[in-house]
């Protein structure tokens, strides 16, 4: 699924740069698409809560990502590419809560931490293998090879998703419905606006992704600007990060099972400012390794910890996937603004300044996480000890 969902995404920056696009134009097209995806993610979470066809959500969204990749590969018009990028973002916004809902429906809250950790480890392994294969096929066949690889994975993904027995998915558990007579599900807007732990988490991930989202594409552009090969450079940035994410996601699973999600998120938020400083000082082909190792630590930890923490906060409300969508929208807000901000700074002040700026912005997430530590750790610990609804008022 990982390569199908990514499509041309990791190669978008260097593909557009090879067509003569400026860094600010590349950042703008990524941002416009991400804004559309951001507005779609909360309704996508509500759809996942409401539907009993969660497998179909994954399949349709994945095939949409492949179609969008084909458009990006063949079109040179700004608004067409931006529209296709928006479709890819909508696809990702739908697939993520759908997979969380399927996982919860299969294993329940008690098994979610372990299964989600394994899911993410396999997801990162898929991204790593897909990026390595894309780099090789890109060298041999150009960008068309990258697309056909993703299309091939899409066929296998559809078969794999249909192999999940639909009858085994408990849709009441998947949306976190109240399990006791005195637990009354809250309205969706109260889930989004009334939970202080959820709001603190949302604010923290906004700042994290504001600093993080543009760093990989900008670093790839910075290294390619030194006349490195675009296919091997982009592939190596993804491969290194995803290899570390496999280990980080399994480590986050273990930390969450023994000490809760808060420490795992703290590690992720600490890694990004260090990564920004390192990226600013080391713009070489070998610099990909340490820069992307830190990316792997941060993103790998969050891929397990954030969905798990949201599921704990909102268990019993009946709207877990709406909450997942709200947090993904917060992530999308940061990710949408990051490329255009980083692209403009890189164009006018240079890549090192852009990396320092992005790393500095991410310090805000660390400040929030430490400032609200007592509340967040209490919610995390209470939910882990007693699987019941958290008061979102």
HELIX and SHEET records of a PDB file:
HELIX    1   1 UNK A    2  UNK A    6  1                                   5    
HELIX    2   2 UNK A    9  UNK A   11  5                                   3    
HELIX    3   3 UNK A   12  UNK A   18  1                                   7    
HELIX    4   4 UNK A   23  UNK A   50  1                                  28    
HELIX    5   5 UNK A   54  UNK A   74  1                                  21    
HELIX    6   6 UNK A   78  UNK A  141  1                                  64    
HELIX    7   7 UNK A  143  UNK A  162  1                                  20    
HELIX    8   8 UNK A  166  UNK A  168  5                                   3    
HELIX    9   9 UNK A  171  UNK A  174  1                                   4    
HELIX   10  10 UNK A  188  UNK A  193  1                                   6    
HELIX   11  11 UNK A  196  UNK A  224  1                                  29    
HELIX   12  12 UNK A  230  UNK A  259  1                                  30    
HELIX   13  13 UNK A  262  UNK A  281  1                                  20    
HELIX   14  14 UNK A  287  UNK A  313  1                                  27    
HELIX   15  15 UNK A  320  UNK A  349  1                                  30    
HELIX   16  16 UNK A  351  UNK A  361  1                                  11    
HELIX   17  17 UNK A  363  UNK A  371  1                                   9    
HELIX   18  18 UNK A  373  UNK A  385  1                                  13    
END                                                                             
